[in-house]
Amino acid sequence: MDYLEKLKKEAERLKMKELARLRKDAKQGDIGAMETLAFRYLDEAAKWFEKAAEQGDANAQYNIAVLYFYGLGVTRDYKKSTQWCRKAAEQNHVDAQFMLGEAYIHGYGVKEDYSKAVKWLRKAGYQGHVDAQFKLGEAYANGYGVTQNNGKALQWYVQAAKRGNIEAKEIVESSIKNPKIRKIIFSESEEEL
């Protein structure tokens, strides 16, 4: 056995020893060890998520989209992130629908397009995604990708507030105090969101 082979074997032995120590520490509640282990396995996680995503699994498609978006275990790539996100969103993955809506708002991997953003946010909002509901309130309040409509904005804010969004709750509470807004609420409340 030559010197280089001995070095490789020793490096592998030390790596395995350190991994064993990290696992032990993580099992005993050491948060630093938990985080170190998680980051050590991101490359491996990305590889397996992508393989599962290629098989059509919506959760894996969303997970690999997130890894590409943040550059975790892979090189950051907004275009690949959005491509995987779209595949998951088309399978009604609610978080992917929200993420795709955000991508269209900010131009991550796609051209900014508020109409497309609203399309995907609406799909997520109808499934109860609180952040999508809040963003839809903003879209209707400001006319982003839709015709400006305070009544519909408030309806989406109410949905988000019911699910615990503090900012939406504050908007709803202040709106109800305004007589003009109260009129809109009660005259447009029967309209389709």
C-alpha positions in Angstrom: 0.0 0.0 0.0 1.5 3.3 -1.0 1.6 6.5 1.0 -1.3 8.1 -0.8 -3.6 5.2 -0.2 -2.7 5.2 3.5 -3.6 8.9 3.7 -7.0 8.3 1.9 -7.8 5.5 4.4 -6.8 7.6 7.4 -8.9 10.5 6.1 -11.9 8.3 5.6 -11.5 6.8 9.1 -11.4 10.3 10.7 -14.4 11.3 8.6 -16.4 8.3 9.9 -15.2 8.9 13.5 -16.3 12.6 13.3 -19.7 11.6 11.8 -20.2 9.1 14.5 -19.4 11.8 17.1 -21.7 14.3 15.4 -24.6 11.8 15.4 -24.0 11.0 19.1 -24.0 14.7 20.0 -27.1 15.4 17.8 -29.0 12.6 19.5 -28.1 14.1 22.9 -29.6 17.4 21.8 -26.6 19.4 20.5 -28.2 21.8 18.0 -24.8 22.7 16.5 -24.2 19.0 15.7 -27.7 18.7 14.3 -27.1 21.6 11.9 -23.7 20.4 10.9 -25.1 17.0 10.0 -27.9 18.5 8.1 -25.6 20.6 6.0 -23.2 17.7 5.4 -26.1 15.8 3.8 -27.5 18.5 1.7 -25.6 17.4 -1.4 -26.9 13.9 -1.0 -30.4 15.2 -0.2 -30.4 17.3 -3.4 -29.4 14.3 -5.5 -32.2 12.1 -4.1 -34.8 14.8 -4.3 -34.0 15.4 -7.9 -34.2 11.7 -8.7 -37.6 11.5 -7.0 -38.7 14.8 -8.8 -37.8 13.2 -12.1 -40.2 10.4 -11.3 -43.0 13.0 -10.9 -43.3 13.3 -7.1 -44.7 16.7 -6.3 -43.2 17.0 -2.9 -39.7 16.1 -4.2 -40.2 18.6 -7.1 -41.0 21.3 -4.5 -38.1 20.4 -2.3 -35.6 20.4 -5.1 -37.0 23.8 -6.2 -36.4 25.2 -2.8 -32.8 23.8 -2.8 -32.1 25.4 -6.2 -33.7 28.7 -5.1 -31.5 29.0 -2.0 -28.4 27.2 -3.4 -28.5 24.5 -0.7 -26.6 21.4 -1.8 -26.7 22.6 -5.4 -25.6 25.8 -7.2 -28.2 28.5 -6.9 -30.3 28.5 -10.1 -33.6 30.4 -10.1 -34.5 29.1 -13.6 -34.2 25.4 -12.5 -36.0 26.3 -9.2 -38.9 27.7 -11.1 -39.0 24.8 -13.6 -39.3 22.3 -10.7 -41.7 24.5 -8.8 -44.0 24.7 -11.8 -44.1 20.9 -12.1 -45.1 20.6 -8.5 -47.6 23.5 -8.7 -49.3 21.9 -11.7 -49.9 18.9 -9.4 -51.7 21.2 -6.9 -48.8 21.4 -4.5 -50.0 24.5 -2.5 -46.5 25.6 -1.4 -45.2 25.3 -4.9 -48.1 27.3 -6.2 -47.3 30.1 -3.7 -43.6 29.9 -4.5 -44.3 30.1 -8.3 -46.6 33.2 -7.7 -43.7 34.8 -5.8 -41.3 34.0 -8.6 -43.6 35.8 -11.1 -43.8 38.8 -8.7 -40.1 39.2 -8.3 -38.8 37.7 -11.6 -37.0 34.8 -10.1 -36.2 32.5 -13.1 -39.1 33.9 -15.1 -40.0 37.3 -16.5 -42.0 39.4 -13.9 -45.7 38.9 -14.7 -48.3 40.0 -12.1 -51.1 38.3 -14.0 -49.4 34.9 -13.8 -48.4 35.6 -10.2 -52.1 36.2 -9.3 -53.1 33.0 -11.2 -50.8 30.9 -9.0 -51.4 32.8 -5.8 -55.2 32.4 -6.3 -54.8 28.6 -6.7 -52.8 28.5 -3.4 -55.2 31.0 -1.7 -58.2 28.8 -2.5 -56.4 25.9 -0.8 -56.0 28.1 2.3 -52.4 29.2 2.0 -52.3 32.2 4.3 -49.4 34.0 2.7 -51.0 33.6 -0.8 -54.3 35.0 0.6 -52.4 38.0 2.0 -50.6 38.6 -1.3 -53.9 38.4 -3.1 -55.2 41.1 -0.8 -52.3 43.2 -1.8 -52.8 42.5 -5.5 -56.4 43.6 -5.4 -55.7 46.6 -3.2 -53.0 47.9 -5.5 -54.2 46.6 -8.9 -51.2 44.2 -9.4 -52.2 41.8 -12.1 -55.9 42.4 -11.6 -58.3 45.3 -11.7 -58.0 47.2 -8.4 -60.9 46.2 -6.2 -60.9 47.1 -2.5 -63.8 44.8 -1.7 -62.0 41.7 -3.1 -58.8 42.9 -1.4 -60.6 43.0 1.9 -62.1 39.6 1.3 -58.7 38.1 0.8 -57.3 40.0 3.8 -60.2 38.6 5.9 -59.3 35.0 4.8 -55.6 35.6 5.7 -56.6 37.2 9.1 -58.8 34.2 9.9 -55.7 32.0 9.5 -53.6 34.1 11.8 -51.9 36.7 9.6 -51.3 39.6 11.9 -50.8 42.2 9.2 -54.0 41.1 7.5 -55.9 41.3 10.8 -54.7 44.9 11.3 -55.8 45.9 7.8 -59.2 44.3 8.4 -59.6 46.0 11.8 -58.7 49.4 10.5 -60.9 48.9 7.4 -64.0 48.1 9.3 -63.7 51.4 11.1 -63.9 53.3 7.8 -67.6 53.9 6.8 -66.7 53.8 3.1 -65.0 50.5 3.4 -67.9 49.1 5.5 -70.2 49.9 2.6 -67.9 48.1 0.1 -67.7 45.1 2.4 -71.4 44.6 2.6 -72.1 45.5 -1.0 -69.4 43.3 -2.6 -69.3 40.5 -0.1 -71.4 38.3 -2.3 -69.1 38.5 -5.3 -66.8 35.6 -6.2 -63.3 36.1 -5.0 
